[in-house]
Amino acid sequence: MFSKTNLISTLAATIWGYFGGYLLWGIIGDSLMADYSGSATGVMKVAVDHVHLLLGCLILAFAFSTIYSKWARGAHSVSQGVQFGIWMAILIGLGEGLIDFGTSNLLNITGTFLNTVIYLVHFVIMGAIVSVVYNKLSTKE
């Protein structure tokens, strides 16, 4: 769990989670989803709390990398990473997204599905990154 490969993979996934998340949700998604917000107002913070955002990215990346390493069972290819990323997008983007839609007014259904697509891109890239790190480093441990 705390192997060198997993820690390096976690670091790489954290960097993607933080900067890729900013790119996908902060720059691209913000303008795409502006018309699909629900009736909730004042939900988003005006100033982002970067410390807790980075901590969240770190925890997510560690869990993602650790679970990926068990799921892949030593077959570390980009294809494996992409498949794992798709499953995480289904779990978090679609599953949690529909739960949020059913219980809150954050996004309408179109925004929920658009957000799922953003999660899909995010986790597919994260899966590819993690799989490449595991592929390069796991044989050297």
C-alpha positions in Angstrom: 0.0 0.0 0.0 2.8 2.4 0.8 5.2 1.1 -1.9 7.4 3.5 -3.8 5.3 2.8 -7.0 2.1 3.6 -5.2 3.4 6.8 -3.7 4.8 8.0 -7.0 1.6 7.1 -8.7 -0.3 9.0 -6.0 1.8 12.0 -6.5 1.3 12.0 -10.3 -2.5 11.4 -9.9 -2.7 14.3 -7.3 -1.0 16.7 -9.7 -3.4 15.7 -12.5 -6.4 15.8 -10.0 -5.5 19.3 -9.0 -4.5 20.9 -12.3 -6.6 18.7 -14.5 -9.6 19.3 -12.3 -9.0 23.0 -12.7 -8.8 22.7 -16.5 -11.8 20.4 -16.8 -14.2 21.9 -14.3 -12.8 25.4 -13.7 -12.1 26.5 -17.2 -14.0 24.2 -19.6 -16.8 22.9 -17.5 -17.7 26.3 -15.9 -18.8 27.8 -19.1 -20.4 24.6 -20.4 -22.5 23.9 -17.3 -23.5 27.5 -16.6 -26.9 27.0 -18.1 -27.5 23.7 -16.4 -27.3 24.6 -12.7 -30.2 23.9 -10.5 -32.1 26.3 -8.3 -29.5 26.2 -5.5 -27.7 29.5 -5.0 -24.7 30.5 -3.0 -23.4 26.9 -3.1 -20.0 27.5 -4.6 -17.3 29.4 -2.6 -16.1 32.7 -4.1 -12.5 31.9 -3.1 -11.4 28.3 -3.5 -9.8 26.7 -0.4 -6.7 25.4 -2.1 -5.3 23.6 1.0 -8.4 21.4 1.4 -8.8 21.0 -2.4 -5.2 19.7 -2.6 -5.7 17.5 0.4 -8.9 16.1 -1.2 -7.0 15.5 -4.5 -4.2 13.7 -2.5 -6.7 11.4 -0.7 -8.6 10.6 -3.9 -5.3 9.9 -5.8 -4.1 7.6 -3.0 -7.3 5.7 -3.0 -7.5 5.6 -6.8 -3.8 4.3 -7.1 -4.2 1.8 -4.3 -7.4 0.3 -5.6 -6.1 0.3 -9.2 -3.0 -1.7 -8.1 -5.3 -4.4 -6.6 -7.7 -4.3 -9.5 -5.0 -4.5 -12.3 -3.4 -7.6 -10.6 0.0 -6.8 -12.2 -1.3 -6.2 -15.7 -0.4 -2.5 -15.9 -1.2 -1.1 -19.3 -2.8 2.1 -20.5 -5.8 0.0 -21.5 -6.1 -1.3 -18.0 -5.8 2.2 -16.6 -8.5 3.6 -19.0 -10.9 0.7 -18.1 -10.4 1.5 -14.4 -10.9 5.2 -15.0 -14.2 4.4 -16.8 -15.4 2.4 -13.8 -14.5 5.2 -11.4 -16.4 7.7 -13.6 -19.4 5.4 -13.6 -19.2 5.1 -9.8 -18.5 8.7 -8.9 -19.6 10.7 -11.9 -22.8 8.9 -12.9 -23.7 7.1 -9.7 -23.0 9.9 -7.2 -24.2 12.5 -9.8 -27.6 10.9 -10.0 -27.8 10.6 -6.3 -27.0 14.3 -6.0 -29.6 15.1 -8.7 -32.2 13.1 -6.8 -31.5 14.8 -3.5 -30.3 18.4 -4.3 -30.7 21.3 -6.7 -27.1 21.6 -7.7 -27.5 20.6 -11.4 -30.4 19.8 -13.6 -30.4 16.4 -15.4 -28.5 17.7 -18.5 -25.9 19.2 -16.2 -25.6 16.0 -14.3 -24.9 14.0 -17.5 -22.5 16.7 -18.8 -20.7 16.5 -15.4 -20.5 12.7 -15.9 -18.7 13.2 -19.2 -16.2 15.5 -17.5 -15.7 12.9 -14.8 -15.2 10.3 -17.5 -12.4 12.4 -19.2 -10.9 13.2 -15.8 -10.7 9.6 -14.6 -9.7 8.1 -17.9 -6.7 10.4 -18.0 -6.0 9.6 -14.3 -6.2 5.9 -15.0 -3.8 6.2 -17.9 -1.3 8.2 -15.7 -1.5 5.7 -12.9 -1.1 2.7 -15.2 1.9 4.2 -16.9 3.6 4.8 -13.5 2.8 1.3 -12.3 4.0 -0.2 -15.6 7.3 1.7 -15.5 8.1 1.2 -11.8 6.4 -2.0 -10.6 9.0 -4.2 -12.2 11.8 -2.3 -10.6 10.7 -2.8 -7.0 
